[in-house]
Amino acid sequence: MTFTAWRRVGASLLVTAVGAAGLVAAAPDEMATGGAGSGLVTTWGAADDIAGGSLSDMTVRNVLRTSVGGKDLRIRISNANGDQPLVSDSVYVGRQDSGASVVPGSSRRLTFSGSTTVTIPPGAMAISDPLPGTVPALTSLTVSLHVVGTTGVITAHNRAMQHSYKSTSGDHAADESSTAYQTESSAWYFLNAAIVEAPRPVETVATLGDSITSSVGTTIDTNRRWPDILAARYAKLPEPRRLAISNEGISGNRVLGGIAKAGSAGASALARLDKDVLTKPGVRTVLVLEGINDIYAGATTGQLLAGYRQLIARVHASGRCIVGGTLTPMGSSFVYTPEKEAIRQAVNTFIRTSGEFDGVADFDAATRDPADPSRLAAAYDGGDGLHPNDAGNQAMGDAPNLDSLRCK
């Protein structure tokens, strides 16, 4: 990470309330606040869920990986699902060395409206002041946050397929060694987005989905999720064709129904679209791959298509584009019945042929067994007949036409 010439910059703290009615999404032309040739984009993102238990006077160290490079890094911290204020007096960003250790000399302190302490009300988020300097693409960063007092309900992202770390008691956010970080976790705590200024042609694609988008079934700590594969493909393109990726999958999530609660699958896609996707800077395209959990829960074809049409209408009303991802095979999984497979096939026909989406990413075609299209190809099966493994995620990440995801 080449954080160069960093200094404290007083930028306004954005605390956005998340009420029952959700957030009001910023218009696309309000997202770009940089100079004439640049704008803000989300280089990494995660969807808000709820972790069980509480945290008391300890530091959590999250690890994220950027998609595109840029300058003036900002971190968005979320207490969207909290039931009491989240207070932190120490937040640091560095470059990951290995595990919980930080590359020596790379750690920098974040400020919020010029202060090292931030208090985030329940249902709100905070964006840090920018840290001048450049952050390369495809770089693993640590974000360490000391929790003052004891939390109530914890806003987190479960099943991150990335280890985070919890410290022994006290403020260890500035520590570059891993000594104090004795406990591994599979959740990202309070971390909602990493935002950079990037050249104006760069925009963000938000991947809205369930565990298949969170990429449960891939090898932890290896960034083999299909959105990561997609990000790596964009990183190889000339700058005017690059796009950033923000992964907004939640394990177990559905298009319809569902609210966020401890141990749940998060709020439904319809309920969380604004908060998790449309309020993230630079998002111009939504790539939705979601519906298998709805089918399992008993949704009919008509109900699921009605949900898709609402997502399409709301994304279009915000001035953005939405691409439909075909539902991957589920034969031999606990979800499968002949009736549910018929619904999956009908849904995929709609996605491919209706013309209501702005584009199609055919993940089904990329992962199915040619001899039995209801099943994942054996080489792509993570072991449960439902979740693709590393090779399956590679095939999914390779499936979309890169230029087709740019909103025109």
Beta strands, then each sheet from edge to edge (+ up, - down):
strand 1: 14-15
strand 2: 38-45
strand 3: 49-51
strand 4: 58-65
strand 5: 70-79
strand 6: 86-95
strand 7: 108-109
strand 8: 118-120
strand 9: 124-127
strand 10: 131-135
strand 11: 140-147
strand 12: 154-157
strand 13: 164-169
strand 14: 181-185
strand 15: 188-189
strand 16: 191-199
strand 17: 203-209
strand 18: 243-249
strand 19: 283-289
strand 20: 321-325
strand 21: 359-361
strand 22: 368-369
strand 23: 372-376
sheet 1: 1+ 9- 5+ 10-
sheet 2: 1+ 9- 5+ 16- 2+
sheet 3: 3+ 12- 15+
sheet 4: 7+ 6- 11+ 4- 13+ 14-
sheet 5: 7+ 6- 8+
sheet 6: 18+ 17+ 19+ 20+ 21+
sheet 7: 22+ 23-
end
